[in-house]
Amino acid sequence: MSEEVSQEQPPRPIAHLVSRRSVEEDRAWAQLYAAIHQPSAAEEVVKQLDADAQSKRNHLALYIRAKTTLREQKVSDARNQRVGAFVRTVLTFVVMGPLRFVANAYVAIRDVAVASMPPAQKEPAAARARGLKNDPEFASSTDLFSSGAATPAVKASARTSRKAA
């Protein structure tokens, strides 16, 4: 009789009665609990649990942790925005301030340099051209040249009068 008892198999644990589907479901919930610190996972969990009141009651700790994660993310984003604004302000004053000062100084120096330059000299050829326009001999030579009827003798006399002037 003792042999019969030893050959009998011990009773199986209840775990084998649990369906494979519930094991997979438990594994998925365990993964959610592990990943709940990520804002994307927390957002999805909150969305799903808000849609199903029974699941929300069954997994209240998960829901609370997901809401906490989302709140922490919101606080972190606000802090990052404040730090970013501070860094932009510091860079504006530390980097851009001196650059703007140098640019303004350059413009001021340029304006002073232009103002201190001597006045532009009058073109001597312009005064000579005005004088020649008023000369009656030059005006007649110009008219002859424009008409194309000038003779070589007139051209020679025009050359000598220019050299004399």
C-alpha positions in Angstrom: 0.0 0.0 0.0 2.8 2.3 0.6 4.0 1.7 -2.9 0.7 2.8 -4.3 0.7 6.1 -2.4 4.3 6.9 -3.5 3.4 6.2 -7.1 0.5 8.5 -7.1 1.1 11.9 -8.4 0.9 14.8 -5.9 -2.1 17.0 -6.5 -1.5 19.7 -9.0 -1.4 23.3 -7.8 -4.4 25.5 -8.6 -2.3 27.6 -11.0 -2.8 25.1 -13.8 -6.5 25.8 -13.6 -6.0 29.5 -14.3 -6.5 30.1 -18.0 -3.7 31.2 -20.3 -5.7 34.3 -21.1 -5.7 35.5 -17.5 -2.0 34.9 -17.2 -1.4 37.1 -20.3 -3.7 39.7 -18.9 -1.8 39.7 -15.6 1.5 40.0 -17.5 0.1 43.0 -19.4 -1.0 44.7 -16.2 2.4 44.0 -14.7 4.0 45.7 -17.7 1.7 48.6 -17.3 2.7 49.0 -13.7 6.3 48.9 -14.7 5.9 51.4 -17.5 3.6 53.8 -15.7 6.4 56.3 -15.0 6.5 57.1 -18.8 4.1 59.9 -19.7 2.9 58.3 -22.9 2.0 55.1 -21.1 0.4 57.0 -18.2 -1.7 59.0 -20.6 -3.0 55.9 -22.3 -3.8 54.2 -19.0 -5.7 57.2 -17.8 -7.7 57.3 -21.0 -8.6 53.7 -20.8 -9.4 53.6 -17.1 -11.6 56.8 -17.4 -13.6 54.9 -20.1 -14.2 51.9 -17.8 -15.3 52.6 -14.3 -15.0 49.0 -13.1 -11.4 48.7 -14.3 -10.7 52.0 -12.6 -12.0 50.7 -9.3 -10.1 47.5 -9.7 -6.8 49.2 -10.6 -7.1 52.4 -8.5 -3.4 52.5 -7.6 -2.4 52.3 -11.2 -4.8 55.1 -12.1 -3.5 57.3 -9.3 0.1 56.6 -10.3 -0.7 57.4 -13.9 -2.3 60.7 -12.9 0.7 61.5 -10.7 3.0 60.8 -13.6 1.1 63.1 -15.8 1.1 65.8 -13.2 4.8 65.5 -12.7 5.3 65.7 -16.5 3.3 68.9 -16.6 5.3 70.4 -13.7 8.6 69.3 -15.5 7.4 71.0 -18.8 6.6 74.2 -16.9 10.0 74.2 -15.2 11.7 73.6 -18.6 9.9 76.5 -20.1 11.0 78.8 -17.3 14.6 77.6 -17.6 14.5 78.1 -21.3 13.1 81.6 -20.9 15.8 82.4 -18.4 18.6 81.1 -20.7 17.2 83.1 -23.6 17.2 86.2 -21.5 20.7 85.7 -20.3 21.9 85.0 -23.8 20.2 88.1 -25.0 22.0 90.3 -22.5 25.3 88.5 -22.4 25.8 87.7 -26.1 23.4 89.9 -28.1 23.9 93.0 -25.9 27.6 93.4 -26.7 27.0 92.6 -30.3 24.3 95.2 -30.6 26.6 97.7 -28.8 29.4 97.0 -31.2 27.0 97.4 -34.2 25.7 100.7 -32.9 29.3 101.9 -32.2 30.3 100.9 -35.7 27.4 103.0 -37.1 28.3 105.9 -34.9 32.0 105.8 -35.9 31.0 105.5 -39.6 28.7 108.5 -39.3 31.5 110.6 -37.6 34.0 109.5 -40.2 31.8 110.5 -43.1 31.0 113.8 -41.4 34.7 114.6 -40.8 35.7 113.9 -44.4 36.5 116.9 -46.5 33.8 118.1 -48.9 33.8 116.6 -52.3 35.8 118.6 -54.8 34.1 120.1 -57.8 34.8 118.4 -61.0 37.1 120.8 -63.0 35.8 119.4 -66.3 32.2 120.5 -65.5 33.3 124.1 -65.0 35.2 124.0 -68.3 32.2 122.5 -70.1 30.0 125.3 -68.8 32.5 127.9 -70.0 32.7 126.4 -73.4 29.0 126.4 -73.8 29.0 130.1 -73.3 31.8 130.6 -75.8 30.3 131.7 -79.2 33.1 130.3 -81.3 32.8 126.8 -79.6 29.0 126.9 -80.0 29.3 127.6 -83.8 31.9 124.8 -84.1 29.6 122.4 -82.3 26.8 123.3 -84.6 29.0 122.7 -87.6 30.1 119.4 -86.3 26.6 118.3 -85.5 25.4 119.2 -89.0 28.3 117.3 -90.6 29.0 120.2 -92.9 32.2 121.3 -91.3 35.2 121.8 -93.7 38.7 120.8 -92.8 39.7 124.5 -92.6 37.0 125.1 -90.0 38.0 122.0 -88.1 41.6 123.2 -88.0 40.6 126.7 -86.8 38.5 125.0 -84.1 41.5 123.0 -83.0 43.7 126.0 -82.7 41.1 127.9 -80.7 40.7 125.0 -78.3 44.5 125.0 -77.8 44.5 128.7 -77.1 41.8 128.4 -74.6 
